Amino acid sequence: MRKVIVSASTEYAVLIGRGLLAQLGTEVAKRIRPCKAAVITDTTVEKLYAEQAEQSLAAAGFTTCRFSYPAGEGSKHIGTLSDMLEFLAEQEITRQDIIIALGGGVVGDLTGFGASTYLRGIDFIQVPTTLLAQVDSSVGGKTGVDFLQYKNMVGAFHQPRLVYMNMSTLQSLPNREFTCGMGEILKTGLICDEEFFRFVCKNQPEISKLDLSMLSRMIRRCCEIKAGVVERDPKEQGERALLNLGHTVGHAVEKMKNFQLLHGQCVGVGLIAAAYLSMQRGLLTEEEYEEIRKGCHSYNLPLSVDSLNAGDVLAATKKDKKMEAGHIKFILMDGIGKSFIDKTVTDEELLQAIREILI
């Protein structure tokens, strides 16, 4: 088992291993005395892992109850949150109890936000079952739901007590979901670790075959990078914004495509747009730009999208929560593995980058 320690507003462990779900209850009991554990999951993960997780918790002395909702981004809204909070109240969950987020990024974001608001805040544990959630959303304490046309607009920073990653759950992931996680992984390397980015690209055949030793190394490095950023900037007042590389255009495309593309796929498209803009400014060479495109393509991430208007995508970027005093905090690359925050990107520059990724 590999361990990464995150020290943000509180300190917690990120545990990474294979076949760990049976040990979930034991690890939770090391940190929280046996109490009532509310397992929050979606209908897809429920069929695969809910019973095993609950049996492990029960064996460690926890009393469990379960709330499940329809899987997908479409459930990430205030209505589902309200239903979850009603369930917690009906089950008489108290501040001495625990909430378990069992699932992908939507489950983690929704559950974490519910935990931050219920009784003004109770403890929760992340048990991410997708690659995207394991390398990104489960670490760092960002929680929230979509609101109207805005993605993750309503939320809170609420750190988990434990992040428990069972790599064996990745074997049940559809290829499209695995690809989604690779968008965030390539982004992580492009932000601050050139060697890691090239490691991921070079070892694509083994990683795509779910080689567990490769996955373990890759997931741990992503968690180490994110932990470092979160520790230095837990509430995104500065450096943490770098983690949004590819997200400005990516979130806009995600909304404009009505979530038909998965988040990580849209991040991949956003990386191409950010790389193109960086190249146009002379920050990336043409060879580096093509290297980034090749890396994304090797993991079947889309390099472009169809049926969208560049002006509409640009307008959608202006509704992003990362706007500051009317300016987009855009993340550019000064070479592979070196990113920075820029507030001077013009609409025309952004339009050119958007046109680059439209068919």
KOLBA-123972 format. One record per residue (C-alpha): residue number from 1; chain; x, y, z. Coordinates in Angstrom, 2 decimals. Layout:
REM residues N
k c c1 c2 c3
NUM A X Y Z $
...
This chain:
REM residues 359
k c c1 c2 c3
1 A 0.00 0.00 0.00 $
2 A 1.29 3.46 -0.90 $
3 A 0.55 6.50 1.27 $
4 A 0.52 10.23 0.57 $
5 A -0.08 12.70 3.42 $
6 A -2.04 15.89 2.74 $
7 A -1.71 18.75 5.22 $
8 A -4.28 21.42 4.37 $
9 A -6.67 22.80 6.99 $
10 A -6.38 19.33 8.49 $
11 A -4.01 16.41 7.89 $
12 A -5.20 13.21 6.28 $
13 A -3.81 10.19 4.47 $
14 A -4.33 9.13 0.87 $
15 A -4.00 5.33 0.75 $
16 A -3.37 3.69 -2.63 $
17 A -3.39 -0.06 -3.23 $
18 A -5.09 -3.02 -4.85 $
19 A -7.87 -5.14 -3.37 $
20 A -8.31 -2.71 -0.50 $
21 A -12.10 -2.46 -0.32 $
22 A -12.29 -5.38 2.13 $
23 A -10.02 -3.40 4.49 $
24 A -12.05 -0.19 4.34 $
25 A -13.70 -0.68 7.72 $
26 A -10.36 -1.39 9.42 $
27 A -8.77 1.78 8.05 $
28 A -11.79 3.93 8.94 $
29 A -11.84 2.51 12.48 $
30 A -8.20 3.58 12.95 $
31 A -9.36 7.20 12.58 $
32 A -12.96 7.23 13.78 $
33 A -14.56 5.20 16.52 $
34 A -17.31 2.82 15.29 $
35 A -20.52 4.77 14.73 $
36 A -23.19 5.07 12.06 $
37 A -21.75 5.29 8.55 $
38 A -23.91 6.68 5.74 $
39 A -22.68 5.35 2.40 $
40 A -23.46 7.72 -0.48 $
41 A -23.14 6.23 -3.96 $
42 A -24.73 6.14 -7.41 $
43 A -26.72 3.40 -9.11 $
44 A -23.75 2.15 -11.16 $
45 A -21.23 1.86 -8.30 $
46 A -23.91 0.56 -5.94 $
47 A -24.28 -2.65 -7.95 $
48 A -20.52 -3.22 -8.05 $
49 A -19.10 -2.23 -4.67 $
50 A -21.68 -1.02 -2.13 $
51 A -22.29 -4.39 -0.50 $
52 A -18.57 -5.16 -0.14 $
53 A -17.89 -1.75 1.37 $
54 A -20.76 -2.05 3.82 $
55 A -19.71 -5.56 4.88 $
56 A -16.21 -4.28 5.61 $
57 A -17.57 -1.38 7.65 $
58 A -19.96 -3.65 9.55 $
59 A -17.13 -6.08 10.37 $
60 A -15.26 -3.16 11.96 $
61 A -18.25 -2.27 14.15 $
62 A -19.97 0.41 12.05 $
63 A -23.73 0.50 11.49 $
64 A -24.40 1.36 7.86 $
65 A -27.16 2.94 5.82 $
66 A -27.13 3.77 2.11 $
67 A -28.28 6.57 -0.17 $
68 A -28.06 5.99 -3.92 $
69 A -29.01 8.29 -6.79 $
70 A -29.01 7.98 -10.61 $
71 A -25.45 7.88 -11.98 $
72 A -24.17 10.74 -14.12 $
73 A -23.39 14.45 -14.19 $
74 A -27.09 15.16 -14.62 $
75 A -27.64 14.29 -10.95 $
76 A -25.05 16.78 -9.69 $
77 A -27.52 19.48 -8.65 $
78 A -29.28 21.02 -5.68 $
79 A -32.21 18.59 -5.95 $
80 A -30.03 15.52 -5.38 $
81 A -28.22 17.32 -2.58 $
82 A -31.56 18.08 -0.93 $
83 A -32.62 14.43 -1.20 $
84 A -29.32 13.34 0.36 $
85 A -29.63 15.79 3.25 $
86 A -33.20 14.61 3.87 $
87 A -31.92 11.02 3.98 $
88 A -29.20 11.94 6.51 $
89 A -31.77 13.63 8.71 $
90 A -34.19 10.68 8.50 $
91 A -31.36 8.33 9.47 $
92 A -30.58 10.61 12.43 $
93 A -26.96 11.02 11.41 $
94 A -25.14 13.13 14.01 $
95 A -21.85 14.99 14.16 $
96 A -20.31 11.91 15.76 $
97 A -21.15 9.83 12.69 $
98 A -19.43 9.58 9.30 $
99 A -20.38 9.87 5.64 $
100 A -18.66 7.68 3.04 $
101 A -18.44 8.88 -0.58 $
102 A -18.25 5.67 -2.64 $
103 A -17.92 6.41 -6.36 $
104 A -16.50 8.77 -8.93 $
105 A -16.05 12.52 -8.97 $
106 A -19.74 13.38 -8.95 $
107 A -20.32 11.23 -5.86 $
108 A -17.30 12.73 -4.11 $
109 A -18.18 16.35 -4.93 $
110 A -21.84 15.93 -3.97 $
111 A -21.14 13.98 -0.79 $
112 A -18.38 16.33 0.32 $
113 A -20.62 19.35 -0.13 $
114 A -23.41 17.64 1.79 $
115 A -20.97 16.81 4.59 $
116 A -19.81 20.43 4.73 $
117 A -23.34 21.72 5.22 $
118 A -25.17 19.03 7.20 $
119 A -25.21 20.05 10.88 $
120 A -22.76 22.80 9.83 $
121 A -20.18 20.19 8.92 $
122 A -19.46 16.54 9.70 $
123 A -16.61 14.21 8.73 $
124 A -16.57 12.32 5.47 $
125 A -14.30 9.83 3.72 $
126 A -13.53 9.63 0.03 $
127 A -13.52 6.16 -1.56 $
128 A -12.95 7.06 -5.23 $
129 A -13.68 4.27 -7.72 $
130 A -12.73 6.00 -11.00 $
131 A -9.32 7.04 -12.27 $
132 A -10.46 10.65 -12.59 $
133 A -11.60 10.79 -8.98 $
134 A -8.46 9.05 -7.72 $
135 A -6.02 11.45 -9.38 $
136 A -8.01 14.65 -9.02 $
137 A -11.33 15.32 -7.33 $
138 A -10.95 13.11 -4.22 $
139 A -7.86 15.01 -3.01 $
140 A -7.92 18.65 -2.00 $
141 A -11.29 19.29 -0.41 $
142 A -13.12 20.94 -3.32 $
143 A -16.79 19.98 -3.14 $
144 A -19.90 21.25 -4.88 $
145 A -22.73 20.87 -7.35 $
146 A -23.63 22.39 -10.70 $
147 A -26.08 25.30 -10.60 $
148 A -28.16 26.47 -13.57 $
149 A -25.66 26.60 -16.47 $
150 A -22.66 26.93 -14.16 $
151 A -20.42 23.94 -13.38 $
152 A -19.44 23.48 -9.71 $
153 A -20.76 26.96 -8.94 $
154 A -22.18 26.12 -5.50 $
155 A -19.85 24.38 -3.09 $
156 A -17.38 24.58 -0.25 $
157 A -13.83 23.62 0.71 $
158 A -14.19 20.63 3.03 $
159 A -11.26 18.25 3.51 $
160 A -11.95 14.51 3.96 $
161 A -10.69 12.52 6.96 $
162 A -9.27 9.85 4.64 $
163 A -8.96 9.11 0.93 $
164 A -9.02 5.38 0.26 $
165 A -8.10 4.34 -3.28 $
166 A -8.64 0.79 -4.40 $
167 A -6.99 0.38 -7.80 $
168 A -8.84 -2.88 -8.40 $
169 A -12.01 -0.87 -9.05 $
170 A -10.35 0.51 -12.19 $
171 A -10.70 -2.92 -13.80 $
172 A -14.46 -2.38 -14.00 $
173 A -14.13 1.03 -15.67 $
174 A -15.38 1.41 -19.24 $
175 A -12.61 2.53 -21.63 $
176 A -14.26 5.94 -21.96 $
177 A -14.08 6.49 -18.20 $
178 A -10.43 5.44 -18.10 $
179 A -9.68 7.89 -20.93 $
180 A -11.43 10.58 -18.90 $
181 A -8.96 10.10 -16.04 $
182 A -6.00 10.30 -18.40 $
183 A -6.98 13.86 -19.34 $
184 A -6.38 14.98 -15.76 $
185 A -3.19 12.93 -15.46 $
186 A -1.61 14.48 -18.56 $
187 A -2.70 17.88 -17.26 $
188 A -0.88 17.23 -13.98 $
189 A 2.39 16.55 -15.75 $
190 A 2.01 19.57 -18.01 $
191 A 1.55 21.83 -14.99 $
192 A 4.83 21.16 -13.22 $
193 A 6.54 17.87 -14.06 $
194 A 7.94 17.41 -17.56 $
195 A 9.51 14.06 -16.64 $
196 A 6.19 12.72 -15.37 $
197 A 4.33 13.88 -18.51 $
198 A 6.83 12.05 -20.71 $
199 A 6.71 8.97 -18.45 $
200 A 2.94 8.77 -18.93 $
201 A 3.26 9.20 -22.70 $
202 A 6.13 6.71 -23.05 $
203 A 4.38 4.00 -21.03 $
204 A 0.97 4.33 -22.67 $
205 A 0.74 0.65 -23.73 $
206 A 1.30 -0.68 -20.19 $
207 A -0.84 1.99 -18.53 $
208 A -3.73 1.39 -20.95 $
209 A -3.54 -2.33 -20.16 $
210 A -4.05 -1.42 -16.48 $
211 A -0.62 -2.58 -15.36 $
212 A -1.10 -2.14 -11.61 $
213 A 2.52 -1.23 -10.86 $
214 A 2.38 1.51 -13.51 $
215 A -1.03 2.69 -12.26 $
216 A 0.21 2.82 -8.68 $
217 A 3.24 4.91 -9.62 $
218 A 1.16 7.22 -11.80 $
219 A -1.66 7.75 -9.30 $
220 A 0.75 8.35 -6.42 $
221 A 2.70 10.99 -8.36 $
222 A -0.53 12.82 -9.24 $
223 A -1.58 12.78 -5.59 $
224 A 1.85 14.01 -4.47 $
225 A 1.71 16.93 -6.89 $
226 A -1.82 17.88 -5.93 $
227 A -1.11 17.48 -2.21 $
228 A 1.79 19.89 -2.47 $
229 A -0.29 22.50 -4.28 $
230 A -3.23 22.12 -1.89 $
231 A -1.01 22.43 1.18 $
232 A 0.46 25.69 -0.10 $
233 A -2.89 27.10 -1.27 $
234 A -5.84 25.20 0.28 $
235 A -8.56 27.65 -0.86 $
236 A -7.29 28.59 -4.33 $
237 A -6.09 32.09 -3.54 $
238 A -3.09 31.75 -5.85 $
239 A -1.02 28.75 -6.95 $
240 A -3.89 26.24 -6.80 $
241 A -5.43 27.88 -9.87 $
242 A -2.68 26.15 -11.88 $
243 A -4.65 22.92 -11.45 $
244 A -7.22 24.49 -13.80 $
245 A -4.96 24.09 -16.82 $
246 A -7.23 23.12 -19.72 $
247 A -10.38 23.76 -17.70 $
248 A -11.44 27.21 -18.97 $
249 A -12.15 26.00 -22.50 $
250 A -12.79 22.46 -21.24 $
251 A -15.65 23.47 -18.93 $
252 A -17.15 25.65 -21.68 $
253 A -17.10 22.75 -24.15 $
254 A -18.52 20.42 -21.50 $
255 A -21.50 22.73 -20.95 $
256 A -22.02 23.50 -24.65 $
257 A -22.03 19.78 -25.48 $
258 A -24.62 19.28 -22.73 $
259 A -22.25 16.91 -20.89 $
260 A -22.24 14.42 -23.76 $
261 A -18.45 14.39 -23.40 $
262 A -16.96 13.37 -20.07 $
263 A -15.08 15.91 -17.97 $
264 A -11.63 14.47 -18.64 $
265 A -12.28 14.37 -22.38 $
266 A -13.17 18.07 -22.29 $
267 A -10.05 18.79 -20.24 $
268 A -8.05 17.08 -23.00 $
269 A -9.58 19.38 -25.59 $
270 A -8.90 22.31 -23.27 $
271 A -5.25 21.28 -23.00 $
272 A -4.94 21.46 -26.78 $
273 A -6.47 24.95 -26.78 $
274 A -4.16 26.12 -23.97 $
275 A -1.14 24.61 -25.72 $
276 A -2.07 26.29 -29.00 $
277 A -2.46 29.67 -27.30 $
278 A 0.88 29.15 -25.54 $
279 A 2.51 28.31 -28.87 $
280 A 1.02 31.41 -30.50 $
281 A 2.63 33.49 -27.76 $
282 A 5.99 31.85 -28.37 $
283 A 5.96 29.99 -25.06 $
284 A 5.78 26.51 -26.59 $
285 A 7.61 25.34 -29.67 $
286 A 5.67 23.75 -32.50 $
287 A 7.38 20.45 -31.60 $
288 A 6.18 20.71 -27.99 $
289 A 2.66 21.52 -29.16 $
290 A 2.64 18.43 -31.37 $
291 A 4.06 16.36 -28.50 $
292 A 1.11 17.39 -26.32 $
293 A -1.36 16.56 -29.10 $
294 A 0.30 13.18 -29.63 $
295 A 0.18 12.41 -25.89 $
296 A -3.54 13.17 -25.73 $
297 A -4.24 11.20 -28.92 $
298 A -2.35 8.15 -27.59 $
299 A -4.94 7.86 -24.80 $
300 A -7.87 8.40 -27.19 $
301 A -8.63 11.86 -25.88 $
302 A -10.44 13.99 -28.48 $
303 A -8.30 16.64 -30.14 $
304 A -11.34 18.53 -31.43 $
305 A -15.11 18.73 -31.11 $
306 A -17.86 19.33 -33.63 $
307 A -21.21 21.12 -33.82 $
308 A -20.13 24.13 -31.75 $
309 A -19.77 27.81 -32.57 $
310 A -16.54 29.52 -31.46 $
311 A -18.37 32.63 -30.29 $
312 A -20.75 30.57 -28.17 $
313 A -17.85 28.70 -26.55 $
314 A -16.11 32.02 -25.84 $
315 A -19.28 33.36 -24.20 $
316 A -19.46 30.22 -22.05 $
317 A -15.91 30.78 -20.80 $
318 A -17.06 34.14 -19.39 $
319 A -19.50 32.29 -17.11 $
320 A -16.70 30.32 -15.51 $
321 A -16.26 30.73 -11.74 $
322 A -12.57 31.46 -12.28 $
323 A -13.33 34.96 -13.62 $
324 A -11.68 37.73 -11.58 $
325 A -12.67 41.39 -11.98 $
326 A -13.93 40.68 -15.48 $
327 A -10.77 38.85 -16.55 $
328 A -10.24 35.14 -17.09 $
329 A -7.45 33.59 -15.05 $
330 A -6.10 31.53 -17.93 $
331 A -3.37 28.94 -17.38 $
332 A -0.62 28.99 -20.00 $
333 A 2.46 26.79 -20.47 $
334 A 5.99 28.14 -20.68 $
335 A 7.31 24.84 -22.00 $
336 A 6.19 21.36 -21.00 $
337 A 5.95 21.04 -17.22 $
338 A 5.98 24.78 -16.52 $
339 A 2.63 26.54 -16.23 $
340 A 1.62 29.95 -14.95 $
341 A -1.46 32.11 -14.38 $
342 A -2.13 34.84 -16.94 $
343 A -4.86 37.49 -16.81 $
344 A -4.05 39.20 -20.10 $
345 A -5.49 36.70 -22.59 $
346 A -7.67 38.63 -25.04 $
347 A -10.94 37.50 -26.55 $
348 A -9.30 37.30 -29.97 $
349 A -6.51 35.06 -28.65 $
350 A -9.05 32.85 -26.96 $
351 A -11.19 32.70 -30.11 $
352 A -8.17 31.54 -32.12 $
353 A -7.49 28.80 -29.59 $
354 A -11.14 27.73 -29.60 $
355 A -11.21 27.58 -33.40 $
356 A -8.17 25.30 -33.25 $
357 A -10.22 22.64 -31.45 $
358 A -13.45 22.97 -33.45 $
359 A -14.25 20.92 -36.52 $
